[in-house]
Amino acid sequence: MARSYQTVTAEEFTAAAGLGEWRVEGDQAVVRFRTGDFVTGLALVNEIGRLAEEANHHPDLTLSYPEVGIRLGTHDTGTVTDADVALAQAITAVAQELGVPVVADS
Ligand SMILES: C[C@H](O)[C@H](O)[C@H]1CNC2=NC(N)=NC(=O)C2=N1
């Protein structure tokens, strides 16, 4: 049975617990984590992969030496939904466990 999604506004998304440093740009939520090196980036990417498979909900990831970039939206609706809120919160928690800060967007 297909999952039902609840679209959320940008304000609702960033007001959700732990998501204050994410941004909503159009139909995607975005954040960058300052991993500081490639090995830490790989560790974060692997954790995100585990969370995504557990949730059957998948972000777009950019892995570079100093950072991991994340873009997250619900393909099935073309919007940001409650599934994105839940996955973003889980990602934010594992980044905190790895001691990886968010890059504060200027
Ligand atoms: C068939 C499979 O369950 C769907 O395609 C899932 C897979 N992962 C997904 N990930 C994201 N971000 N959005 C979706 O709508 C989505 N749908």
The ligand as a Tripos MOL2 file, in Angstrom:
@<TRIPOS>MOLECULE
LIG
   17    18     1     0     0
SMALL
NO_CHARGES

@<TRIPOS>ATOM
      1 C1          8.8400    2.7270   -4.6620 C.3       1 LIG1
      2 C2          9.5090    3.4380   -3.5110 C.3       1 LIG1
      3 O1          8.8580    3.0760   -2.3040 O.3       1 LIG1
      4 C3          9.3220    4.9440   -3.6770 C.3       1 LIG1
      5 O2          9.8430    5.3390   -4.9290 O.3       1 LIG1
      6 C4         10.0230    5.7560   -2.5640 C.3       1 LIG1
      7 C5         11.5310    5.5520   -2.5560 C.3       1 LIG1
      8 N1         12.2420    6.6640   -1.9250 N.pl3     1 LIG1
      9 C6         11.7280    7.9160   -1.9380 C.2       1 LIG1
     10 N2         12.4750    8.9650   -1.5720 N.2       1 LIG1
     11 C7         12.0150   10.2340   -1.6420 C.2       1 LIG1
     12 N3         12.7850   11.2700   -1.2770 N.pl3     1 LIG1
     13 N4         10.7740   10.4610   -2.0850 N.2       1 LIG1
     14 C8          9.9320    9.5060   -2.4690 C.2       1 LIG1
     15 O3          8.7710    9.7820   -2.8630 O.2       1 LIG1
     16 C9         10.3970    8.1370   -2.3940 C.2       1 LIG1
     17 N5          9.6310    7.1110   -2.7370 N.2       1 LIG1
@<TRIPOS>BOND
     1     1     2 1
     2     2     3 1
     3     2     4 1
     4     4     5 1
     5     4     6 1
     6     6     7 1
     7     6    17 1
     8     7     8 1
     9     8     9 1
    10     9    10 2
    11     9    16 1
    12    10    11 1
    13    11    12 1
    14    11    13 2
    15    13    14 1
    16    14    15 2
    17    14    16 1
    18    16    17 2
@<TRIPOS>SUBSTRUCTURE
     1 LIG1         1 GROUP 0 **** ****
